[in-house]
Amino acid sequence: MEYLILVDSNDKPIGDEEKIKCHLPNGKLHRAFTILLFNTEGKLLLTQRSMNKMLWPGDWDGTVASHPRQSETYVSSAERRLPEELGISCKLDYLFKFEYHVKYKNIGSENEVCGTLIGIVKNPLKIKLVKEEINDMKWVTLDGLLDDIKKSPQIYCPWMIVALYFLSESKKDILPQHSSILNLWIRDDVKQILEKPLKHHFPDNKWELKNNVF
């Protein structure tokens, strides 16, 4: 039985709860993370969620999304989870966190404070998908991804679109070491382009950037 960390809106732990109960339609606010993994050319690795997932099966996500365990930081939990889903290890850095609540049909919901991590993989050929978790993967450019999100927002996980929207809010001391990548992905027009796809997923606007404290 997997337990998740329950948090308040300030990301302060207030207990734990079974994973399935955290993802019922009303949800319970819990801690999560999403990883954005790039190659050295600046392309982002997207993964397609397994069809066995209860929520958003078969939809396209950022590279990896999961949940920290007790005593883990966002970075340590993400670095643990990465090889479990992609078969590789990679140094990750924390960018920011956001809170959101979104329902999936009448089945369940995600109600999370979500830390966002960045990493650069130098040898993509070593990636090996864990089929129980990931159905497929693809490398995308910003323009290609934005065009597809505009056409088909419904096939992209809502939290991934939020993470892309807030890339410009990344911790400033992170920017120099990832500037070659982030400069390709932080553009003045990105937020405007993503507003309509976000409205598709969040008609009630239940998503916001949180205090950028690690």
Residue frames as a rotation matrix with the C-alpha (Angstrom) as fourth column:
MET 1
0.579 0.815 0.000 0.00
0.815 -0.579 0.000 0.00
0.000 0.000 -1.000 0.00
GLU 2
-0.476 -0.764 0.435 1.52
0.767 -0.603 -0.220 3.31
0.430 0.229 0.873 -1.09
TYR 3
0.437 0.558 -0.705 0.98
0.827 -0.557 0.071 6.39
-0.354 -0.614 -0.705 1.07
LEU 4
0.007 -0.368 0.930 1.36
0.670 -0.688 -0.278 9.98
0.742 0.625 0.242 -0.14
ILE 5
-0.722 -0.357 -0.592 2.33
0.681 -0.520 -0.516 13.09
-0.124 -0.776 0.619 1.82
LEU 6
0.417 0.880 0.228 -0.68
0.866 -0.461 0.195 15.29
0.277 0.116 -0.954 2.57
VAL 7
-0.737 -0.665 -0.118 0.14
0.675 -0.716 -0.177 19.01
0.033 -0.210 0.977 2.64
ASP 8
0.266 0.746 -0.610 -1.59
0.551 -0.637 -0.539 22.31
-0.791 -0.192 -0.581 3.24
SER 9
0.903 0.190 0.386 -1.59
0.430 -0.412 -0.804 25.07
0.006 0.891 -0.453 0.65
ASN 10
0.676 -0.737 0.013 1.83
-0.731 -0.667 0.143 26.21
-0.097 -0.106 -0.990 1.90
ASP 11
0.385 -0.475 -0.791 3.26
-0.330 0.730 -0.599 22.75
0.862 0.492 0.124 1.15
LYS 12
-0.428 -0.449 0.784 3.57
-0.893 0.075 -0.444 21.97
0.140 -0.891 -0.433 4.87
PRO 13
-0.629 0.175 -0.757 3.14
-0.010 0.972 0.233 18.23
0.777 0.155 -0.610 5.59
ILE 14
-0.301 0.623 0.722 0.00
-0.941 -0.319 -0.117 17.51
0.157 -0.714 0.682 7.64
GLY 15
0.181 0.343 0.922 -0.15
-0.538 0.819 -0.199 13.72
-0.823 -0.460 0.333 7.45
ASP 16
-0.864 -0.393 -0.315 -0.33
-0.476 0.430 0.767 10.89
-0.166 0.813 -0.558 4.94
GLU 17
0.187 0.965 0.182 -3.01
-0.645 0.260 -0.718 8.99
-0.741 0.016 0.672 3.11
GLU 18
-0.057 -0.126 0.990 -3.42
0.458 0.878 0.138 6.01
-0.887 0.461 0.008 0.79
LYS 19
-0.892 -0.416 -0.176 -2.62
0.035 -0.453 0.891 6.89
-0.450 0.789 0.419 -2.81
ILE 20
-0.643 0.692 0.328 -6.00
0.665 0.291 0.688 5.80
0.381 0.660 -0.647 -4.13
LYS 21
0.243 0.764 -0.598 -7.86
0.941 -0.334 -0.045 7.98
-0.234 -0.552 -0.800 -1.61
CYS 22
-0.314 -0.450 -0.836 -5.79
0.244 -0.889 0.387 10.99
-0.917 -0.083 0.390 -2.60
HIS 23
-0.965 -0.164 -0.204 -6.96
-0.161 -0.245 0.956 10.58
-0.207 0.955 0.211 -6.19
LEU 24
-0.308 0.937 0.163 -10.71
0.873 0.347 -0.344 10.28
-0.379 0.036 -0.925 -5.71
PRO 25
0.144 0.393 0.908 -12.84
0.856 -0.510 0.084 12.92
0.496 0.765 -0.410 -7.48
ASN 26
0.968 0.199 0.154 -12.61
0.100 -0.867 0.488 15.49
0.231 -0.457 -0.859 -4.67
GLY 27
0.254 -0.966 -0.044 -9.00
0.308 0.124 -0.943 14.56
0.917 0.226 0.330 -4.02
LYS 28
0.872 -0.167 -0.459 -6.78
0.409 -0.264 0.873 15.30
-0.267 -0.950 -0.163 -1.04
LEU 29
0.815 -0.579 0.016 -4.02
-0.485 -0.697 -0.529 17.86
0.317 0.423 -0.849 -1.46
HIS 30
0.776 -0.589 0.228 -0.72
0.323 0.680 0.658 16.00
-0.543 -0.437 0.718 -1.58
ARG 31
0.216 -0.824 -0.524 2.87
-0.587 -0.538 0.605 16.48
-0.781 0.177 -0.599 -2.67
ALA 32
0.760 0.008 0.650 4.00
0.470 0.684 -0.558 15.48
-0.450 0.729 0.516 -6.17
PHE 33
-0.116 -0.783 -0.610 6.67
-0.241 -0.574 0.783 16.26
-0.963 0.238 -0.122 -8.74
THR 34
0.919 0.259 0.298 7.09
0.221 0.289 -0.931 16.44
-0.328 0.921 0.208 -12.49
ILE 35
-0.049 -0.999 -0.011 10.38
0.266 -0.023 0.964 16.07
-0.963 0.045 0.267 -14.38
LEU 36
0.945 0.166 -0.281 11.25
-0.212 -0.344 -0.915 17.89
-0.249 0.924 -0.290 -17.60
LEU 37
0.185 -0.899 0.397 14.18
0.248 0.434 0.866 16.05
-0.951 -0.062 0.303 -19.14
PHE 38
0.812 0.029 -0.582 15.97
-0.480 -0.532 -0.697 17.58
-0.330 0.846 -0.419 -22.14
ASN 39
0.584 -0.726 0.363 18.66
0.796 0.599 -0.082 16.38
-0.158 0.337 0.928 -24.50
THR 40
-0.237 -0.805 -0.544 21.71
0.621 -0.556 0.551 18.47
-0.747 -0.208 0.632 -25.32
GLU 41
-0.764 0.031 0.645 19.96
0.579 -0.410 0.705 19.87
0.286 0.912 0.295 -28.43
GLY 42
-0.911 0.412 0.036 17.21
-0.376 -0.790 -0.485 21.36
-0.171 -0.455 0.874 -26.27
LYS 43
-0.305 0.838 -0.453 14.45
-0.401 0.318 0.859 18.91
0.864 0.443 0.240 -27.13
LEU 44
-0.342 0.320 0.884 12.08
-0.928 0.037 -0.372 17.85
-0.151 -0.947 0.284 -24.35
LEU 45
-0.918 0.028 -0.396 11.30
-0.054 0.979 0.195 14.19
0.394 0.200 -0.897 -23.69
LEU 46
-0.151 0.935 0.320 7.56
-0.988 -0.157 -0.007 13.54
0.044 -0.317 0.947 -23.47
THR 47
-0.995 -0.101 0.023 6.17
-0.102 0.991 -0.085 10.20
-0.014 -0.087 -0.996 -22.33
GLN 48
-0.226 0.955 -0.194 2.80
-0.614 0.015 0.789 8.65
0.757 0.297 0.583 -22.99
ARG 49
-0.366 0.129 0.922 1.12
-0.894 0.227 -0.387 7.35
-0.259 -0.965 0.032 -19.85
SER 50
-0.999 -0.012 0.041 0.37
-0.005 0.988 0.155 3.64
-0.043 0.155 -0.987 -19.66
MET 51
-0.379 0.918 -0.117 -3.14
-0.410 -0.053 0.911 2.60
0.829 0.394 0.396 -20.62
ASN 52
-0.125 0.293 -0.948 -3.32
0.683 0.718 0.132 0.90
0.719 -0.631 -0.290 -17.22
LYS 53
-0.968 -0.249 -0.014 -3.28
0.190 -0.697 -0.691 4.24
0.162 -0.672 0.722 -15.39
MET 54
-0.240 0.919 -0.314 -6.49
0.901 0.091 -0.424 5.16
-0.361 -0.384 -0.850 -13.54
LEU 55
0.548 0.379 -0.746 -6.14
0.223 -0.925 -0.307 8.83
-0.806 0.002 -0.592 -14.48
TRP 56
0.507 -0.265 -0.820 -5.28
-0.734 -0.632 -0.249 10.23
-0.452 0.728 -0.515 -17.93
PRO 57
0.135 -0.462 0.877 -4.36
0.230 0.875 0.426 6.81
-0.964 0.144 0.224 -19.45
GLY 58
0.172 -0.144 0.974 -2.66
0.953 0.276 -0.128 7.14
-0.251 0.950 0.185 -22.81
ASP 59
0.980 0.175 0.095 -2.22
0.192 -0.954 -0.228 10.91
0.051 0.242 -0.969 -22.53
TRP 60
0.212 -0.951 0.226 1.09
0.583 -0.063 -0.810 12.68
0.784 0.303 0.541 -23.13
ASP 61
0.911 0.000 -0.412 2.97
0.386 -0.351 0.853 13.92
-0.144 -0.936 -0.320 -20.08
GLY 62
0.504 -0.863 0.042 6.26
-0.860 -0.506 -0.066 15.58
0.078 -0.003 -0.997 -19.26
THR 63
-0.283 -0.717 -0.637 9.08
-0.672 0.622 -0.402 13.09
0.684 0.314 -0.658 -18.79
VAL 64
-0.509 0.137 -0.850 8.12
0.541 0.819 -0.192 11.58
0.670 -0.557 -0.491 -15.42
ALA 65
-0.181 0.477 0.860 5.52
-0.694 -0.682 0.232 12.48
0.697 -0.555 0.454 -12.80
SER 66
-0.070 0.141 -0.988 5.24
0.497 0.863 0.088 10.84
0.865 -0.485 -0.130 -9.40
HIS 67
0.782 0.467 0.413 5.20
-0.164 -0.486 0.858 11.47
0.601 -0.739 -0.304 -5.64
PRO 68
-0.313 -0.896 0.314 7.86
-0.593 -0.074 -0.802 12.00
0.742 -0.437 -0.508 -2.97
ARG 69
0.267 0.273 -0.924 8.07
0.551 0.744 0.379 9.66
0.791 -0.610 0.048 0.00
GLN 70
0.998 0.054 -0.036 8.47
0.057 -0.472 0.880 10.73
0.031 -0.880 -0.474 3.60
SER 71
0.461 -0.862 -0.213 11.95
0.213 -0.126 0.969 12.25
-0.862 -0.492 0.126 4.28
GLU 72
-0.171 -0.523 0.835 12.59
0.958 0.108 0.264 12.84
-0.228 0.845 0.483 0.54
THR 73
-0.390 0.034 -0.920 13.05
-0.135 -0.991 0.021 16.22
-0.911 0.133 0.391 -1.10
TYR 74
0.721 0.604 -0.340 11.59
-0.387 -0.057 -0.920 16.99
-0.575 0.795 0.193 -4.52
VAL 75
0.213 -0.722 -0.658 15.02
-0.962 -0.038 -0.270 16.41
0.170 0.691 -0.703 -6.06
SER 76
-0.708 -0.564 0.426 15.88
-0.649 0.757 -0.075 13.18
-0.280 -0.329 -0.902 -4.25
SER 77
-0.021 0.777 0.629 12.47
-0.100 0.625 -0.774 11.67
-0.995 -0.079 0.064 -4.93
ALA 78
0.782 0.309 -0.542 12.63
-0.520 -0.155 -0.840 12.56
-0.343 0.938 0.039 -8.62
GLU 79
-0.096 -0.901 -0.422 16.17
-0.974 0.173 -0.148 11.19
0.206 0.397 -0.894 -8.94
ARG 80
-0.615 -0.019 0.789 14.96
-0.381 0.883 -0.275 7.95
-0.691 -0.470 -0.550 -7.33
ARG 81
0.283 0.903 0.324 11.97
-0.070 0.356 -0.932 7.62
-0.957 0.241 0.164 -9.60
LEU 82
0.312 -0.160 -0.937 13.67
-0.885 -0.408 -0.225 8.43
-0.346 0.899 -0.269 -12.92
PRO 83
-0.713 -0.618 -0.331 15.52
-0.698 0.665 0.265 5.09
0.056 0.420 -0.906 -13.34
GLU 84
-0.626 0.551 0.552 12.38
0.046 0.733 -0.679 3.23
-0.779 -0.400 -0.483 -12.22
GLU 85
0.481 0.874 -0.071 10.51
0.029 -0.096 -0.995 4.57
-0.876 0.476 -0.071 -15.25
LEU 86
0.852 -0.174 -0.494 13.22
-0.523 -0.346 -0.779 5.29
-0.035 0.922 -0.386 -17.85
GLY 87
0.857 -0.514 0.019 16.10
0.514 0.858 0.018 3.04
-0.025 -0.005 1.000 -16.81
ILE 88
0.002 -0.878 0.479 18.56
0.565 -0.394 -0.725 5.95
0.825 0.272 0.495 -16.54
SER 89
0.291 -0.006 -0.957 19.90
0.879 -0.394 0.270 8.23
-0.378 -0.919 -0.110 -13.84
CYS 90
-0.038 -0.259 0.965 20.31
0.639 -0.748 -0.176 11.98
0.768 0.611 0.194 -14.22
LYS 91
-0.748 -0.220 -0.626 21.17
0.624 -0.552 -0.553 14.91
-0.224 -0.804 0.550 -11.97
LEU 92
0.080 0.870 0.487 18.08
0.817 -0.337 0.469 17.05
0.572 0.360 -0.737 -11.51
ASP 93
-0.943 -0.318 -0.095 17.57
0.320 -0.795 -0.514 20.63
0.088 -0.516 0.852 -10.35
TYR 94
-0.150 0.919 -0.366 14.52
0.880 -0.045 -0.472 22.24
-0.450 -0.393 -0.802 -8.76
LEU 95
-0.675 -0.035 0.737 12.78
0.546 -0.695 0.468 24.99
0.496 0.718 0.488 -10.74
PHE 96
-0.686 0.566 0.457 9.51
-0.679 -0.724 -0.123 25.93
0.261 -0.395 0.881 -8.95
LYS 97
-0.863 0.504 -0.028 6.29
0.491 0.825 -0.278 24.45
-0.117 -0.254 -0.960 -7.61
PHE 98
-0.691 0.718 0.081 2.61
-0.596 -0.630 0.498 25.00
0.409 0.296 0.863 -8.29
GLU 99
-0.720 0.573 0.390 -0.72
-0.029 0.537 -0.843 23.92
-0.693 -0.618 -0.371 -6.86
TYR 100
-0.629 0.577 -0.522 -3.58
-0.719 -0.176 0.672 22.62
0.295 0.798 0.526 -8.98
HIS 101
-0.522 0.558 0.645 -6.77
-0.103 0.710 -0.697 20.58
-0.847 -0.430 -0.314 -8.76
VAL 102
-0.397 0.370 -0.840 -8.26
-0.917 -0.126 0.378 18.97
0.034 0.920 0.390 -11.87
LYS 103
0.113 0.548 0.828 -10.80
-0.469 0.765 -0.442 16.18
-0.876 -0.339 0.344 -12.25
TYR 104
-0.869 -0.317 -0.380 -10.59
-0.490 0.439 0.753 13.29
-0.072 0.841 -0.537 -14.71
LYS 105
-0.459 0.801 -0.385 -14.08
-0.070 0.399 0.914 12.44
0.886 0.446 -0.127 -15.96
ASN 106
0.508 0.636 0.581 -16.05
-0.687 -0.108 0.719 10.98
0.519 -0.764 0.382 -13.02
ILE 107
0.548 -0.379 -0.746 -13.21
0.305 0.921 -0.244 8.66
0.779 -0.094 0.620 -12.07
GLY 108
0.347 -0.522 -0.779 -10.83
0.915 0.008 0.402 10.73
-0.204 -0.853 0.481 -9.95
SER 109
0.957 -0.055 0.285 -8.66
0.021 -0.966 -0.257 13.83
0.289 0.251 -0.924 -9.79
GLU 110
-0.112 -0.972 -0.207 -5.22
0.844 0.017 -0.536 15.26
0.525 -0.235 0.818 -9.18
ASN 111
0.895 0.312 0.318 -5.02
0.064 -0.797 0.600 17.66
0.441 -0.517 -0.734 -6.24
GLU 112
0.450 -0.859 -0.243 -1.35
0.887 0.462 0.007 18.45
0.106 -0.219 0.970 -5.81
VAL 113
0.754 -0.558 -0.346 1.42
-0.464 -0.826 0.319 20.78
-0.464 -0.079 -0.882 -4.85
CYS 114
0.869 -0.300 0.393 3.79
0.475 0.726 -0.498 19.84
-0.136 0.619 0.773 -7.64
GLY 115
0.282 -0.871 -0.403 7.54
-0.235 -0.470 0.851 20.49
-0.930 -0.145 -0.338 -7.67
THR 116
0.999 0.040 -0.033 9.06
-0.038 0.136 -0.990 20.86
-0.035 0.990 0.137 -11.13
LEU 117
0.308 -0.936 0.171 12.55
0.000 0.180 0.984 19.52
-0.952 -0.303 0.056 -11.89
ILE 118
0.834 -0.137 -0.535 14.87
-0.552 -0.191 -0.812 19.90
0.009 0.972 -0.235 -14.86
GLY 119
0.252 -0.811 0.528 17.62
-0.044 0.536 0.843 17.61
-0.967 -0.236 0.100 -16.11
ILE 120
0.429 -0.220 -0.876 19.76
-0.899 -0.199 -0.390 17.14
-0.089 0.955 -0.284 -19.20
VAL 121
0.629 -0.179 0.756 20.45
0.029 0.978 0.207 13.62
-0.777 -0.109 0.620 -20.46
LYS 122
0.037 -0.755 -0.655 23.64
-0.805 -0.411 0.428 13.25
-0.593 0.511 -0.623 -22.45
ASN 123
-0.921 -0.336 -0.196 23.09
-0.387 0.742 0.547 9.72
-0.039 0.580 -0.814 -23.73
PRO 124
-0.104 0.993 0.047 19.42
-0.952 -0.085 -0.294 9.25
-0.288 -0.075 0.955 -24.70
LEU 125
-0.058 0.060 -0.997 20.15
-0.661 0.745 0.083 5.86
0.748 0.664 -0.003 -26.28
LYS 126
-0.910 -0.337 -0.242 20.37
-0.041 0.654 -0.756 4.36
0.413 -0.677 -0.609 -22.79
ILE 127
-0.469 0.812 0.346 16.73
-0.852 -0.314 -0.418 5.15
-0.231 -0.491 0.840 -22.06
LYS 128
-0.871 0.259 -0.418 14.64
0.092 0.921 0.379 2.01
0.483 0.291 -0.826 -21.59
LEU 129
-0.298 0.848 0.438 10.93
-0.775 -0.483 0.408 2.46
0.558 -0.218 0.801 -21.01
VAL 130
-0.961 0.175 0.216 9.26
-0.027 0.715 -0.698 0.58
-0.276 -0.676 -0.683 -18.17
LYS 131
-0.777 0.630 0.002 6.11
0.032 0.037 0.999 -0.51
0.629 0.776 -0.049 -19.98
GLU 132
-0.225 0.717 -0.660 4.03
0.952 0.305 0.007 -0.79
0.207 -0.626 -0.752 -16.82
GLU 133
-0.126 0.079 -0.989 4.46
0.573 -0.808 -0.138 2.96
-0.810 -0.584 0.057 -16.41
ILE 134
-0.180 -0.102 -0.978 5.05
-0.534 -0.825 0.184 4.39
-0.826 0.555 0.094 -19.90
ASN 135
0.596 0.528 0.605 3.52
0.229 0.611 -0.758 3.39
-0.770 0.590 0.244 -23.22
ASP 136
0.468 -0.429 0.773 5.69
0.842 -0.049 -0.537 5.47
0.269 0.902 0.339 -25.59
MET 137
0.201 -0.432 -0.879 7.98
0.471 -0.744 0.473 8.51
-0.859 -0.510 0.054 -25.76
LYS 138
0.499 -0.126 0.857 8.97
0.813 -0.273 -0.514 11.29
0.299 0.954 -0.034 -28.14
TRP 139
-0.421 -0.684 -0.596 11.42
0.740 -0.639 0.210 14.19
-0.524 -0.352 0.775 -28.27
VAL 140
0.478 0.715 0.510 9.84
0.873 -0.453 -0.183 17.55
0.100 0.532 -0.841 -29.12
THR 141
-0.744 -0.564 0.358 10.82
0.539 -0.824 -0.176 21.13
0.394 0.062 0.917 -29.86
LEU 142
-0.704 0.490 -0.514 8.95
0.205 -0.552 -0.808 24.01
-0.680 -0.674 0.288 -28.25
ASP 143
-0.578 0.494 -0.649 7.29
-0.779 -0.571 0.258 25.09
-0.243 0.655 0.715 -31.51
GLY 144
-0.656 0.307 -0.690 6.24
-0.238 0.783 0.575 21.55
0.716 0.541 -0.441 -32.36
LEU 145
-0.747 0.350 -0.565 4.80
0.659 0.500 -0.562 20.98
0.085 -0.792 -0.604 -28.90
LEU 146
-0.687 0.496 -0.530 2.94
-0.103 -0.790 -0.605 24.28
-0.719 -0.361 0.594 -28.78
ASP 147
-0.620 0.454 -0.639 1.39
-0.759 -0.143 0.635 23.64
0.197 0.879 0.434 -32.18
ASP 148
-0.604 0.374 -0.704 0.15
0.143 0.920 0.366 20.23
0.784 0.121 -0.609 -31.09
ILE 149
-0.769 0.335 -0.545 -1.13
0.578 0.001 -0.816 21.44
-0.273 -0.942 -0.195 -27.70
LYS 150
-0.689 0.529 -0.496 -3.13
-0.539 -0.831 -0.138 24.14
-0.485 0.172 0.857 -29.49
LYS 151
-0.482 0.487 -0.729 -4.67
-0.671 0.330 0.664 21.54
0.564 0.809 0.167 -31.84
SER 152
0.228 0.499 -0.836 -5.26
0.061 0.850 0.524 18.77
0.972 -0.170 0.164 -29.28
PRO 153
-0.306 -0.384 0.871 -5.06
-0.776 -0.429 -0.462 20.01
0.551 -0.818 -0.166 -25.67
GLN 154
0.590 0.701 0.400 -7.14
-0.802 0.455 0.387 17.05
0.089 -0.550 0.831 -24.52
ILE 155
0.822 -0.309 -0.479 -4.33
0.181 0.938 -0.295 14.53
0.541 0.156 0.827 -25.15
TYR 156
-0.279 -0.941 0.190 -1.85
0.098 -0.225 -0.969 16.36
0.955 -0.252 0.155 -22.90
CYS 157
-0.016 0.225 -0.974 -1.77
0.953 0.299 0.053 16.02
0.303 -0.927 -0.219 -19.13
PRO 158
0.777 0.451 0.439 -2.93
0.358 -0.890 0.281 19.27
0.517 -0.061 -0.854 -17.50
TRP 159
0.811 -0.494 -0.314 -0.05
0.183 -0.296 0.938 19.50
-0.556 -0.818 -0.150 -15.00
MET 160
-0.088 -0.864 0.496 2.49
0.897 0.147 0.416 19.32
-0.433 0.482 0.762 -17.84
ILE 161
0.159 0.216 0.963 0.92
0.730 -0.683 0.033 22.35
0.665 0.698 -0.267 -19.51
VAL 162
0.986 0.168 0.009 1.02
0.109 -0.678 0.727 24.24
0.128 -0.716 -0.686 -16.19
ALA 163
0.428 -0.898 -0.105 4.71
0.525 0.152 0.838 23.37
-0.736 -0.414 0.536 -15.80
LEU 164
-0.219 -0.480 0.849 5.47
0.971 -0.193 0.141 24.74
0.096 0.856 0.508 -19.28
TYR 165
0.581 0.552 0.598 3.50
0.493 -0.823 0.281 27.90
0.648 0.131 -0.750 -18.51
PHE 166
0.992 -0.126 -0.003 5.57
-0.064 -0.525 0.848 28.63
-0.109 -0.841 -0.529 -15.41
LEU 167
0.491 -0.867 0.080 9.02
0.856 0.464 -0.226 27.90
0.159 0.179 0.971 -16.86
SER 168
0.082 -0.463 0.883 9.85
0.254 -0.847 -0.467 31.61
0.964 0.263 0.048 -16.82
GLU 169
0.698 0.238 0.675 9.35
-0.545 -0.436 0.716 31.56
0.465 -0.868 -0.174 -13.03
SER 170
0.623 -0.493 -0.607 12.25
0.500 0.848 -0.175 29.16
0.601 -0.194 0.775 -12.47
LYS 171
0.751 -0.420 -0.509 14.69
0.423 -0.286 0.860 29.82
-0.507 -0.861 -0.037 -9.65
LYS 172
0.926 -0.330 -0.184 17.09
-0.373 -0.721 -0.584 32.47
0.060 0.609 -0.791 -10.89
ASP 173
0.092 -0.957 0.276 20.19
-0.853 0.068 0.518 30.71
-0.514 -0.283 -0.810 -9.57
ILE 174
0.166 0.034 0.986 19.26
0.257 0.963 -0.076 27.71
-0.952 0.266 0.151 -11.72
LEU 175
0.905 0.387 -0.180 19.10
-0.050 -0.322 -0.945 29.68
-0.423 0.864 -0.272 -14.95
PRO 176
0.274 -0.843 -0.463 22.88
-0.920 -0.370 0.128 30.02
-0.280 0.391 -0.877 -15.64
GLN 177
-0.584 -0.596 0.550 23.57
-0.456 0.802 0.385 26.30
-0.671 -0.026 -0.741 -15.55
HIS 178
-0.272 0.555 0.786 20.56
0.674 0.693 -0.256 25.52
-0.687 0.460 -0.563 -17.73
SER 179
-0.074 0.267 -0.961 20.52
-0.274 -0.932 -0.237 28.72
-0.959 0.245 0.142 -19.76
SER 180
-0.854 -0.311 -0.417 21.26
-0.467 0.104 0.878 27.03
-0.230 0.945 -0.234 -23.09
ILE 181
-0.771 0.637 0.017 18.12
0.618 0.741 0.263 24.92
0.155 0.213 -0.965 -22.69
LEU 182
-0.121 0.805 -0.580 15.78
0.782 -0.283 -0.556 27.32
-0.611 -0.521 -0.596 -20.93
ASN 183
-0.535 -0.119 -0.836 16.55
-0.259 -0.919 0.297 30.13
-0.804 0.375 0.461 -23.38
LEU 184
-0.967 0.195 -0.164 14.94
-0.094 0.326 0.941 27.95
0.236 0.925 -0.297 -26.05
TRP 185
-0.463 0.805 -0.371 11.83
0.748 0.579 0.323 27.32
0.475 -0.128 -0.870 -23.93
ILE 186
-0.073 0.418 -0.905 11.25
0.733 -0.593 -0.333 30.65
-0.677 -0.688 -0.263 -22.17
ARG 187
-0.794 -0.088 0.602 9.68
0.540 -0.558 0.631 32.97
0.280 0.825 0.490 -24.72
ASP 188
-0.909 0.407 -0.086 7.36
-0.317 -0.812 -0.490 35.93
-0.270 -0.418 0.867 -24.37
ASP 189
-0.352 0.825 -0.441 4.59
-0.854 -0.090 0.513 34.25
0.384 0.557 0.736 -26.36
VAL 190
-0.813 -0.033 -0.581 4.47
0.038 0.993 -0.110 30.91
0.580 -0.111 -0.807 -24.52
LYS 191
-0.846 0.509 -0.161 2.07
0.203 0.028 -0.979 31.95
-0.494 -0.860 -0.127 -21.75
GLN 192
-0.343 0.746 -0.572 -0.35
-0.781 -0.564 -0.267 33.53
-0.522 0.355 0.776 -24.19
ILE 193
-0.425 0.129 -0.896 -0.37
-0.700 0.581 0.416 30.42
0.574 0.804 -0.156 -26.40
LEU 194
-0.824 -0.001 -0.566 -1.02
0.236 0.908 -0.346 28.12
0.515 -0.419 -0.748 -23.43
GLU 195
-0.830 0.519 0.205 -3.86
-0.487 -0.494 -0.721 30.12
-0.273 -0.698 0.662 -21.89
LYS 196
0.030 0.900 -0.435 -6.57
-0.977 0.118 0.177 28.54
0.211 0.420 0.883 -24.05
PRO 197
-0.114 -0.104 -0.988 -5.33
-0.116 0.989 -0.091 24.93
0.987 0.105 -0.125 -23.57
LEU 198
-0.964 -0.230 -0.133 -5.18
0.111 0.107 -0.988 25.60
0.241 -0.967 -0.078 -19.82
LYS 199
-0.515 0.848 0.129 -8.76
-0.829 -0.454 -0.325 26.85
-0.217 -0.274 0.937 -19.89
HIS 200
0.024 0.479 -0.878 -9.74
-0.627 0.691 0.360 23.57
0.778 0.542 0.317 -21.56
HIS 201
-0.334 -0.256 -0.907 -8.40
0.384 0.842 -0.379 21.61
0.861 -0.475 -0.183 -18.59
PHE 202
-0.682 -0.014 -0.731 -9.12
0.717 -0.212 -0.664 24.16
-0.146 -0.977 0.154 -15.86
PRO 203
-0.153 0.691 0.706 -12.43
0.552 -0.533 0.641 25.95
0.820 0.488 -0.300 -16.56
ASP 204
0.849 0.472 -0.236 -12.45
0.432 -0.365 0.825 26.96
0.304 -0.802 -0.514 -12.88
ASN 205
0.422 -0.764 0.487 -8.81
-0.298 -0.625 -0.722 28.21
0.856 0.160 -0.492 -12.95
LYS 206
0.949 -0.067 0.308 -7.70
-0.282 0.254 0.925 25.99
-0.141 -0.965 0.222 -10.08
TRP 207
0.469 -0.882 0.034 -3.97
0.862 0.450 -0.234 26.30
0.191 0.139 0.972 -10.68
GLU 208
0.943 -0.175 0.282 -1.39
-0.218 -0.967 0.131 28.74
0.250 -0.185 -0.950 -9.29
LEU 209
0.049 -0.992 -0.114 2.31
0.101 0.119 -0.988 29.24
0.994 0.037 0.106 -8.72
LYS 210
0.838 0.208 -0.505 3.37
0.491 0.118 0.863 28.69
0.240 -0.971 -0.003 -5.11
ASN 211
0.798 -0.599 0.072 5.93
-0.532 -0.644 0.550 30.43
-0.283 -0.477 -0.832 -2.96
ASN 212
0.728 -0.518 -0.448 9.17
-0.216 0.447 -0.868 29.54
0.650 0.729 0.213 -4.70
VAL 213
0.089 -0.666 0.740 10.87
-0.993 0.001 0.121 28.12
-0.081 -0.746 -0.661 -1.59
PHE 214
-0.264 -0.271 -0.926 12.50
-0.489 0.865 -0.114 24.71
0.832 0.423 -0.360 -1.99
